[in-house]
């Protein structure tokens, strides 16, 4: 019985790793598509989101089946509840990447009217934050989880800076409101991805310590 539980746990762990790699790659592809206004790449991100959604359903089914058939102890149940929540975070990250890609499709192949260096910086930091949160999760590294979650405030501040600059810029352009609004939403989606990376850290901390923390 215990061998079966270990086997199922390893299968779920492997599926989460595969899903996390897809979600992380989707951010990178979505921003590359946005920066280059590459509609084909944007469409690839949108298609990849369907795969991420399928992973969510598959992992959820594995967890439910495990709980129903293997009589897990309380510590196992806490881990599987954490898994289910992390999977939701990964699915939402895929959704936000898909939203960025959809902005590319909506705007078409028009050159960006404003340099987006701050958005590039934000994307780099968000991607690093997500990768570190996943590293903490897979390595059960509580210290790294705390350090990573604390970076969310920096991301929030960067988004506020970008938001204010874009609002001021919209007054200087004619008939380009849609693109400025698109830039604002890209920043917002990146900020939300960072929030979900923070969630993953919080869930890992709870799974390992039993303490519920909020950043």
C-alpha positions in Angstrom: 0.0 0.0 0.0 2.8 2.4 1.0 4.7 1.6 -2.3 1.5 2.5 -4.3 1.3 5.8 -2.4 4.9 6.6 -3.1 4.4 5.8 -6.8 1.3 8.0 -7.1 3.0 10.8 -5.2 6.0 10.7 -7.6 3.6 10.7 -10.6 1.8 13.8 -9.3 5.1 15.4 -8.6 6.3 14.8 -12.1 3.1 16.2 -13.6 3.4 19.4 -11.5 7.0 19.8 -12.7 5.9 19.4 -16.4 3.1 21.9 -15.9 5.3 24.4 -14.1 7.8 24.3 -17.0 5.0 25.0 -19.4 3.7 27.9 -17.4 7.1 29.4 -17.0 7.9 29.1 -20.7 4.5 30.7 -21.6 5.5 33.9 -19.8 8.7 34.1 -21.7 7.0 33.4 -25.1 4.2 35.8 -24.4 6.5 38.7 -23.7 8.7 37.8 -26.7 5.6 37.9 -28.8 4.6 41.2 -27.3 7.9 42.9 -27.7 8.3 41.7 -31.3 4.6 41.9 -32.1 4.8 38.3 -33.4 1.3 37.1 -33.9 2.3 33.5 -34.7 4.2 33.2 -31.4 1.3 34.8 -29.6 -1.0 32.2 -31.1 1.4 29.4 -29.9 1.0 30.8 -26.3 -2.8 30.7 -26.6 -2.6 27.1 -27.8 -0.2 26.2 -25.0 -2.7 27.4 -22.5 -5.0 24.6 -23.4 -2.3 22.1 -22.6 -1.7 23.8 -19.2 -5.5 23.6 -18.5 -5.4 19.9 -19.3 -2.5 19.4 -16.9 -4.6 21.1 -14.2 -7.5 18.7 -14.7 -5.2 15.6 -14.9 -3.4 16.5 -11.6 -6.6 17.3 -9.8 -8.0 13.9 -10.9 -4.9 12.1 -9.7 -5.1 13.8 -6.3 -8.8 13.1 -5.8 -8.3 9.5 -6.8 -5.4 9.2 -4.4 -7.3 10.6 -1.5 -10.3 8.3 -2.2 -8.4 5.1 -2.6 -5.2 5.3 -0.5 -6.4 6.4 2.9 -3.7 9.0 3.3 -2.6 10.3 6.7 -3.1 13.9 7.8 0.3 15.0 6.6 -0.3 13.4 3.2 -3.6 15.2 2.9 -2.0 18.6 3.7 0.5 18.0 0.9 -2.1 17.1 -1.6 -4.2 20.1 -0.6 -1.1 22.2 -1.2 -0.6 20.5 -4.6 -4.2 21.4 -5.7 -3.7 25.0 -4.8 -0.3 25.2 -6.5 -1.8 23.7 -9.6 -4.5 26.5 -9.6 -1.7 29.1 -9.3 0.1 27.6 -12.3 -3.1 27.5 -14.3 -3.7 31.1 -13.6 -0.2 32.0 -14.6 -0.9 30.3 -17.9 -4.1 32.3 -18.2 -2.2 35.6 -17.7 0.4 34.7 -20.3 -2.5 33.9 -22.6 -4.0 37.3 -21.9 -0.7 39.0 -22.9 -0.6 37.0 -26.1 -4.2 38.0 -26.8 -3.2 41.6 -26.6 -0.7 41.0 -29.3 -3.4 39.5 -31.5 -5.8 42.4 -30.8 -3.3 45.1 -31.5 -2.0 43.5 -34.7 1.5 44.2 -36.2 1.8 47.8 -35.2 5.1 49.1 -33.9 5.0 50.0 -30.2 4.6 53.7 -29.8 6.5 53.8 -26.5 9.7 52.1 -25.4 8.9 49.4 -22.9 12.2 48.9 -21.1 10.4 49.0 -17.7 8.1 46.2 -18.8 11.1 44.2 -19.9 12.7 44.7 -16.5 9.5 43.8 -14.8 9.1 40.6 -16.9 12.7 39.6 -16.1 12.1 40.0 -12.3 8.7 38.3 -12.4 10.2 35.3 -14.3 13.1 35.1 -11.8 10.6 35.3 -8.9 8.5 32.5 -10.4 11.5 30.3 -11.1 12.7 30.8 -7.5 9.3 30.0 -6.1 9.2 26.8 -8.1 12.7 25.9 -7.0 11.7 26.5 -3.4 8.6 24.3 -3.9 10.4 21.4 -5.5 13.3 21.5 -3.1 11.1 22.1 -0.1 13.3 25.1 0.7 11.4 27.3 3.2 14.2 29.8 3.5 14.1 30.4 -0.3 10.3 30.6 -0.2 10.5 33.5 2.4 13.2 35.3 0.4 11.3 35.0 -2.9 7.9 36.1 -1.5 9.4 39.2 0.0 10.3 40.4 -3.6 6.6 40.8 -4.4 6.6 44.3 -3.0 9.3 45.4 -5.4 7.2 44.1 -8.3 4.1 46.0 -7.0 6.2 49.2 -6.8 7.5 48.7 -10.4 4.0 48.2 -11.7 2.8 51.4 -10.0 5.6 53.3 -11.6 4.8 51.9 -15.1 1.1 52.5 -14.5 1.6 56.2 -13.7 4.0 56.7 -16.6 1.5 55.2 -19.1 -1.4 57.3 -17.8 0.7 60.4 -18.2 1.8 59.3 -21.7 -1.8 58.7 -22.9 -2.3 62.5 -22.8 0.5 63.0 -25.4 -0.8 60.7 -28.1 -3.7 60.8 -30.5 -5.8 57.7 -31.4 -3.4 55.3 -29.6 -5.3 54.8 -26.4 -5.8 51.1 -27.2 -2.1 50.4 -27.3 -1.5 52.4 -24.1 -4.3 50.4 -22.4 -2.7 47.2 -23.7 0.6 48.2 -22.2 -1.1 48.9 -18.8 -2.7 45.4 -18.9 0.6 43.7 -19.8 2.0 45.3 -16.6 -1.0 44.3 -14.6 -0.8 40.7 -15.8 2.9 40.5 -14.9 2.1 41.8 -11.5 -0.6 39.2 -11.0 1.8 36.4 -12.1 4.1 37.6 -9.3 1.2 37.4 -6.9 0.7 33.7 -7.8 4.5 33.1 -7.4 4.1 34.5 -3.9 1.1 32.2 -3.4 3.3 29.2 -4.3 5.8 30.3 -1.7 3.1 30.7 1.0 1.8 27.3 0.2 5.2 25.6 0.4 5.8 27.3 3.8 2.4 26.0 5.0 3.1 22.5 3.7 6.4 22.3 5.4 5.7 24.1 8.7 2.0 24.1 9.2 2.1 27.9 9.6 -0.1 30.0 7.4 1.7 33.2 6.3 0.7 36.1 4.0 3.0 38.5 2.2 
